[in-house]
Amino acid sequence: MALTPAASVEASLRDSQVSCILTYEPLDTYKITTSVQDVTSGATAVFIGTTRNYFKGKIVTRLEYQAYSAIAIKTMMNIGKSAITGAFRSQHQPHAIQPTMRCAIHHRLGTVPIGEASIVIAVSSPHRKEAFLVCEEILEQVKLKAQIWKREYYEGEDESEAEWKANF
């Protein structure tokens, strides 16, 4: 695993099965999805979390994400590896040939306008059920454990009143 920040990428970690990126650039869902595809996989599940325009009766104008990037990227990598390993333990016999399962977890930082993606998770797997389950597990664990915070800005409110929230 190598930590390789680039100009628009805050942090990234990759190995042969898991790719994690924190970036200030818009997320390319097609590129993320195709990055996990493999000839041993019959399914690819994708979750795209987008900025919605309301929350509890208030009109949201944008979200802003911040992260403790050095720790968050490692947390995301551990989540991805753990989810894949757990899926294989529960789905395959000890002596079975292990097909490839891959995932990508990309999260946007900075300002994310309404309708744009803040997180994209893609999981490829031999079968659809495990792809869906692992994709959902990764999402829930990232929301619970990754050191990423969001701030919601609302219409008609001073920017100083924007609320910081856990990344739920």
N, C-alpha and C positions, 0 to 999 in steps of 0.2 A: 504494500500500500504506500502510495506517495501523496503527500499533501502538495498540491500544485496550484497556487493562486495565479490568476491571469489578470489582465487589465479590468475586465468587467466581472470577473469571477472573484468573489470574496474568498471562497475556499472550496476545495474539491478533494475527494478521496475516491479511489477506484481500485478494484481488483477484477478478477475474471468473472465474478458473479454480481457484484454490487457497484453501482455508481452513485455518488452523492455530490450534489453541487448546491452551493449558496451563491446567488448572483443578483446583481442589480439590473440585469437586462431582462426583457420579456422572455417568458419560457416558450420554447419551440416544442409543442406537444408532439408533432410528427417525428422530429429528430429524437426526442426522448423515448417515444414508443418504439421506434425501429431499432434503437440502441440495445434493447433487451431481447429482440427476436432471435431465434435460433432454430435450426432445422430439426432439433429434437423436441421442440415445443409445439404443441397443438393449440395453445391458447395464450392470449395476451390480454390481461386485464389492466385498465387504466382508470385512475381517479384524477380528475382535474378540479381543484378547488378554486373558485373565482370570487372576486369581490362583488358582493350583492349591494343593492342600493338602499337597503333598509335594515334596521335592527331595533326591535322592541318599540315600534311606532315612530322611530326617528329616521330621517332620510340621511343615509350615509353618502358622503361625497367622495371619500377615498380612504384607503387603509395605508398605514405605514408600518413596515416590519423592521425590527432590529434584532440582532442576534449576538451572542457571545460566540463568534464564528469558530474559533479554534476548538472549543468544546462541543458546540452544536454539531459540527461536521463529523466528529468522532462518535457522538451519540447516534446520529443518523446512520452511520456505517454499522455500528453495533446492532441497531434495530434491524437493518436490512439483513445482515448475516444471521442474526438470531431467528428471524421470521423464516428464512429459507431453510435453515437447519432444522427448525421445529417442524416444518411441513414435511421434510423428508423422513424425519423420525416417526411421524404419525402415519404417513401414507405408504411407506415402502418396507418390504421385508428386508432383514439384515443382509441377505445374499443377493438381493435383486440388483440388476444393473442400474446405476444411478444416472438418470437422464439429467440434462442441464436445466437449472432453474436460475433465472436472473431477475434483478430488479434495479430500478433507477428511482432515486428520490431527489427531486430538484425543488428547491424552495427559493422564492424571490425575496429580496430584501429591498428596503427603501420604499418609495411610494408605489402603490399598486392601484391604478384607477379602476373605476367601476367596470365590471365585465371582463377584466383581465385576470389571468391565472396567477395565483400566489403559490400554489403547490401542484406539482404533477408527480404522480407515483405510477410507474409502469412495472408490471410483473409478468414474466413469461414462464410458462410451466407446461409439462406434458398434457395436462388436463385442465378444463375450465374451473372446476370446483376449487382446486388448490390455488389457482391464480387469483380468483376472487377473494378467497379467505386470507391469503397472504397480503394482498393489496389492502384489504380492510385492516388487518392487524398492524401493518406498517403505519397506516394513517393514524390509527388510534394511539400507537406508541409514540409517534413523532409529536402529536398534539400534547401528549401527557409528559414526555420526557425531554424533548429537544429544547435547548436554551434559546428559544425564539419568542419574541413578544410582538404584539400588534397594537397599534393605536388607531382608534376609529375617529374620523372627523365627521361632524354632522352639519347639515344645512342650518343656517341661521344661528349658529353658535360661534363664539370667538374661538380661534385656533388654540388658545391656551386652555380651553375647556375640553379639548379632545381627550378621550379616555384610553389609558393603557390597559390592556387586557391580556390574560393568558391566551396562548394561541389555540383557541377552541373553535 
